Amino acid sequence: MMLGVNASCQNQGIGSAFLQEGVEPYLKSKGCKRLGLITSIDKNVFFYKKNNFTLLDFMMLEYGTKSIGNWAFVKILDKEY
């Protein structure tokens, strides 16, 4: 699934509120223990760290003459896990 906030609405707390008040409570209610995600957009790294995600891994993906960063994050939703 892909989620995002329109560029004209970014930096207003909408994405953080969506995660903290929507996505995370929903996943917890379904018994999820962790939330993992991957992004290839470098400016998202600050956003996920700000929202208490932990960086698991980073790598550059190479395809022909092009390369793109790839960041993997996780957040523990159940503190007992």
N, C-alpha and C positions, 0 to 999 in steps of 0.2 A: 504494500500500500504506500502511496506517496501522499505526503501532507505538506502544505506550505501556506504562507501568508503572502498575499499580494504585496509587491514591492512598495506600493504607495501607502500601505498600512503597517509596514514593519516599524520596529522600534517604538511600539506603543504598548507592549506587553500582551498582545493578542496571542502570539504563539505560546508564550509561557503559560498564560491562563488556560489555553486549550489543553496543553499537556497536563498541568497540575490539577485542573478542575474538571477535565473531561476524560482524556485518555487514561491517565493513571488510575483514577477511581474506578473507571469501568473495568480495566484489566485486573485490578485488585479484587473486584466483585466477582470476577470469573476465576479467581484462584491463581492468577499469574504471579510468579515470584520475581521475575526479572523482565526488563524491557530492553531489547537490543535493537540497534539501528546502525545503518551505514549511510554515509553521505560522501558525495564527491565534490561538494562545494565548500571551499576553505572558509568562507565567512560563517558557515554553520557551526564550525568547531567552537567558537566562542559561545554561541547560543546554547549548545548542548552542555558545555562545561558550566555555564552560568546556571543551568537547570539541573545541576548535580549528577550529570552523566560522567562516567569514568571512561577515558580513552583506553581501549583494549589493544588497538593495533593501527598502524598507518603503513601504507605502501603506495608506491607509484605503480600504476598499471600502464604498461606500454602496449601500443597497438600501431605497428608500422612506424611512422615518424611522429606519432602523437603520443602524449602521456597525460595521465590525469591522476590526481591524488585520490586516495580512498581511505576514509577514516571509519573505524568501527568503534561504537560506544555501547555501554551497558549501564543500566540503573537498577539497583536492587529495590524492588517494591515491597518485599516482605523482609523486615529487619531480622527475622529469625532464620532466614535462609542463608 
